[in-house]
Amino acid sequence: MRPDPFDIAFAEARAAAARGEVPVGAVIVRDGAVLAAAGNRTLEDRDPTAHAEVLAIRAAARALGSERLTGCDLYVTLEPCTMCAGAVSFARLRRLYYAAEDLKGGAVDNGVRFYARPTCHHAPEVYGGIRETEAADMLRAFFRARRAG
């Protein structure tokens, strides 16, 4: 039996939190096989673009030897920001599954609603709210601990 991609994404998010990073994890799957998984590494890499989604897209593109991830699906624990939504579009990912909405920084179903713009060249199928409570609880606990510490 194949692992649930969200189980892997949540493990990546927990690992990111353990490193002091915002707990977001992402996984890219094609034909049921995991091509790439990553958690946020913006602090560790000193790179503002090192979001989980971007890192997973880069790794999947290397694994496939192509900048186009046609037929691939992205599972992520938080609604992508504008940068990540753009990367998903440029990579031509087939589907985007995300857990928690990001009312402040999200760009898919909130904020700029990137895929609804006429300038968006490719919009994946989007499925949000999967394991939303689990992801939101993890994020709240992380930020609560940071404010307390």
Secondary structure, DSSP 8 states (H G I E B T S, - for coil): ----HHHHHHHHHHHHHHTTS---EEEEEETTEEEEEEE--HHHHT-TT--HHHHHHHHHHHHHTSS--TTEEEEEEE---HHHHHHHHHHT-SEEEEEE--TTT--SSSTT-GGGSTT-S---EEE--TTHHHHHHHHHHHHHHHHH-
